[in-house]
Amino acid sequence: MCLNWQSSLEERSRAFAMTSFTAEAGRIYYLRARLFPGGDGDYSFDLDLINTDEGKYLVASSAFSVSHPKK
């Protein structure tokens, strides 16, 4: 699994994270992505597999995303 910040700002578009796991059919996996600002305007990501209880809690306590069409 990989994660890359897609941004028009070069220093942000360099931020990425990777992790590996073996997925099994019919199972649900929860991954957490965390963003860490650096000292020179750089950013780094952390991506890790979390347990089911923590994953369900984080999903339940997070707001839903809302998309808006570009104008």
N, C-alpha and C positions, 0 to 999 in steps of 0.2 A: 504494500500500500504506500502510495506516495502523496505528498501534499505540496503544492507550490502556490505561492501568493501571486495572483495575476494582477499586475498593476502597471500603469504607464510610468510610474516612478521607478527608475532603475534600481535604486537601493532597496526598495521593497520587493521588486520582482525577483531578487536573488534569494529570498527566504524560502526554504524548503525543508521537508522532513520525510523520513522513510522509516518503515517498520515492516517486519514480515511475520506472518502467521499462516497456519494451515487451516483454510476454511472447509467446513463440512456442510453438505447439503442439508437444508432444513434448520440450521442453527442461526441464531441471531448474535451478532458481534457488536460491541460498543467500543469505539475508538475515541480518544480525547485528543484534541489539538489545542495546544497552548502557544501563545505568541509572547515572545520576550523582546522588548526593545533593547537595542545595543547602545553603546556610548557615542558612536559617530553617525547616528541616524540609521544604522543597519538594524535589521530585525532577524530573529531566528525563531523557528518553530520546534515544538516537541510534539511528537505523535506517538501515542501509546495505547495498547489494548487494555481496557479496564474490565473489572468483573461485572457481572450482570446486575447485581444490586446497585452498585454505584452508577452504572449506565442508566438504569431505569430512573434512579433519583435525579440525575442530571438532566435527563430528557423531560421529566415531569416538572422540574423547577425552572426550566428555560422557556423564554417567550417564543412563540411561533414567528417564523420569518414571514415578511410580507413583501411581495415583489411589486414593482411599479414599472409600467412601460416607459421607455426613454422618450423624451419629448423632442 
